[in-house]
Amino acid sequence: MISKIKKAKGEINTTCTNNYIIRKPTTDQNMDIRETFIDQYQKLKELKSGKKPLKKEFLQFCKISELNLTKVFGKDAYSKLQQECGDKPNKLQMERTSITKILDQYGQLVRKHQRLPVTSDWIQADFYPRLDGLRKVHNLKWPDMLTTFVQKYSNKVEWKDVFEIVTRNKSSLTSTKPNKTFIDIVEKLNSWTPDRKRIIEEGYKIELRNYLDKHFNIEEEVGETNPDLLINKKYPIEVKKDPSQSEYDRLLGQMIRHNKLYGSAIAVVTSISSEDRFRKFQKLFIEVHTKLGMTAELINK
């Protein structure tokens, strides 16, 4: 066990089993607390089989607040802690992606797929910023990407072929564009982060329902196709935890059946253990739904 650090009056508990009470620690105390945090980070990382802990996981493990870390490490405290432990920070230290690069990437997707891209294309291409970053940092929602691209790049001759593709697809865009509610649901799902890793799939479903219940009317396992969640009696959602290959195959069939009945469908996949298996399914998911002309989203959490 980690010893307690003495102060002039009373003690400051620096174990990670109780809340810290840190009030202007001396330099020596600060160093001791720093070593404590480093030690507990390494212990948590070991418990996670060598995987870097997220900041939220570390704070919960130590039962402390972010303020406690900041008092010891200063600005970007958790990133500095990770660096001292020999890890690359989870928080990427990089310059903001320029709007020019974002639009270039969007144009590349149009050129590659010969159609207007969907959010799954962006995710599959592993482009930055992520969808959350587009909205939060650049105030740019996915449905606005095409308009922004046209406004800023209409006079650029190097994108002439892309605008020809856009023109050909405009009529189909009008008829197949997801409605506002569907887009709103997808944005809410992209913004959702599970509180913690769940042991069973049902735990994720319950947490997601509680989150969406603040914004929509939610039902569970109703109707002809029996989706995990049904929003506003029209938008089905399937929730899967670390699917096996056979479960991915079943999920694809479920999504097609939901689409035929409701006109759209959303799959939320959590806690994946195989990135390669997910990527292969994501590619198949996009190909099948594009070929069938169906509206669908695959979201990884």
N, C-alpha and C positions, 0 to 999 in steps of 0.2 A: 504494500500500500504506500501511497505517496504521503510524506509527512506534512503536517500543517505548518504554515509559515507564521512565525510569531510577529505580532505587532505590539506597539507600546501598550495598548489596552486591548485585551481580547486576542482572538486568533482569526486568521483568514483561512477558510477551508479551500484547499486547492485540489481536492480530489474531484473526480468526475462522477461522483455519486450524489452530490448535493449541489445546490445552486451556489455559485461564487458570490462573495460579497467583497468586491475590490474597490477600495476608496483610496485613490492617490498612492499607490504602492511605491515604496522606495526603489532605488535602482536594483538593489540585491533581490528584493521581493519580485520585482518585474522579471528578472532573469530566471528566478526559480519558477514563476508561473509560466513563463515562455517554455521552459524545459518540460513542464507538466503538459502543456498543450501539445508539444511535439511528441511526447511519449504516448499520449492518448490517441493522437492521430495515427501513429504507427500501429497501435493496438487495434484500432478500428479497421485500418486497412488490412491487417492480418485476418481479422474476423470476416472481412469481405473477400477473402481469398486473393489478396493482392490488388483488388480493384480500388481505384482512388475514391475515397468517400466524398459525397456531395456536402456542401456547406450545411445544408439543413440536417443531414444525417449526423454530422459531427456535433452540431449544437444540441441535437436531441440526445445523442450518446453521452455527452458531457453534462447535460441539463443546465446549459448556460445560455445567455443571450448574445447576440452579435456585438453588443456594446462591450462585453467583457473581453472579447477578442480585440476590438478596436483600441481599448485602453492599453493593450500590450504591444500590438503590432502596428497600430496607426491605420491610415487609409488603405483600402483593399486588403484588410487584415487576413482574410482566409487565403487569398492568393499568396500573400507573403509567407503564411504558415506552410502552405503546400510547397513553396519553393525551398524553404528551410528543411523540409523533409525530403527534398530531392525529386519532387514531382512537378510536372508542368501544371500550372494552375488551370482549374476547370474554366475559370473566367478568362476568355481569350484576350490577351493583351494585344490589340490590333487597332489600326485606324478604321474609322467607319468606312464601310464600302460605299464608293461613290455612286450617285444615281446613274452616271454614264456606264459603269461596269454592270449595274443591275439591269439596265435596258439592253446592253450588249448580250448579256446572258439570256434574257427573254427572247431577243431576236435569234440567237443561236438555237433555242428550242423550237421556234417556229420553222426555221430552216431544216433542222434535223428531222422533225416529225411531219413536215409538210402540212401542218394544220395549226390551229390556235392551241397553245399548250394549256394544260390544267395543272393544278397544284402538285399532283402526284409526279408530273414530269420534272418539276423544279426539285422536289425532294429526291427523286431517283438520280438526278444529275449531280446531287450533293453540292448545290450552289449556295453561296452566302450572299446576303444574310438569310437566315431561316425565315419562315413565314411570319413568325412572331416579330422578328427584327424588322421586316418590311413594314409592318403595321406600327410598331412601337417607336422605332427609331426614325423611320422615313415617312411615317404617316401615309403609307402607300398600301392600300388593300389590293388583293389579287384581282378582283373584278375591274379595278381601275388601271391595271398594268397595260392593257392594250391601248386605252385612250392616251395614257402618258407616253407610251412608245410612239404613237402616231404623231402626237403634238411635238415631240422633241426631235424625232428622226425623219420626218416627212421629206426633208430636203437633202438627206444624205444618200448619195447615189450608191454607196456600197451596200445599202440595205434594199435596193430596188427589187431584188428577187423575193425578199421577205414580204414587202408590201403587195406584191402580186399574189402571194399565198394568202395574205390577210384579206384581200379583196375577194378572192374566190370563196373564202370561208365566212364572209360576213352574213350571207343569207342563212347559212346553217347555224351561225352563232345566234341569230335572232330567234330561231325556232327551237334550239336546244339549250339555250343559256339557262342555268339553274336559277330558280326564283330567289327572291331576297331572303326568304325564311331559311331555305337550304344553305345559302351562303352564310347567314348569321349563325346557324347551328355549327357549320364547319369552323368558323372563326372562334366560337366559344370552345369547341373541342381542342383546337390548336392552342388555345390559351390555358387549358386545364393541365395541371400537373398533379398526379396522385400524391397524397400526403405521405405515403410510405409504400414500400414493397409489400404486396399482399401474398399470402400463402396460397389462397385459392382464388379462382376467377370471380366467384360471387362477390368477394370483397371489393374488387374493382368496380363491378356493376353497381353495387350499392352506393359506393362513393361517387361514381359518375352520375347516378340518378339524383343524389342529393344536390350535386353541383348544378345540373341542368334544370332541376325542379324550381330553381330561383328565377328561371327565365322562360320556361315553356310548360305546357301541360304534358305530363309524362305517364305512360302506361307500360306495364311489363307483360311480355309473353301473351299477347292478344292477337286476334285476327287469324286469317287463313294461313299465313306463313310464320306466325309465332315468333317475331323478333325479340331479342333481349329487351330492348326499349323501343317504344313507339312515341314519337313526339308529335303533338297536335293531331293525332290520329292519321298522320300522313307520311312521317319521315322515320323509317326503321333504322335502328342501330344494332349491330352485333358487336359484342365485347368478347375478346379472346385473350387468354393469358398464355404466352409462350407456346403457340400451336406447333404440333408435330406436322410432318408433311401431309399425312392423311387428314388432319384437322384443317390445314390450309385448303386442301382440295374440297372439303365439305363446306368451308366458308365461302369459297367462290360460287358454289352451287346455291348457297343460301342467298348471296348477294343478287344473283341473277333472278331468283324467284321473287325476292323483295322488290326488285326493280320492275318486274313485269306487273306486279300488283299495285305498287305505289308510285312508280315513275322515277324513283331514286333510292339510294341506299348508302349507308355509311358503315365502315368497319373500323373498330378501334382495337389495335393489337398492343398488348402490354407485356413488359418483362421478357423480351425476346432473348434467348440464349444463343441463337445462331443468326448473326447478321447476314450471312451468305444466303441462308434459307429464306429469310424475309425479303432480301433483294430480288431473288428469283421469283418469289410469289408476287412482289410488287410489279415486276416487269410483266408477268402473265396477267395480272389484274388489270393493268392499263391496256394491254393489247386486246384482251377479251371485251372489256367494256367499250373501248373505242370502236372495235369492229361491229359490236351490236348497237352502237349509238346510244348507250345507256349512261345515265348520270350517276356517278359513284365516287366515293372518296375512301382512301385507305390512310389511316392515321396511326402512327407508331408512338406509343407513350412508354 
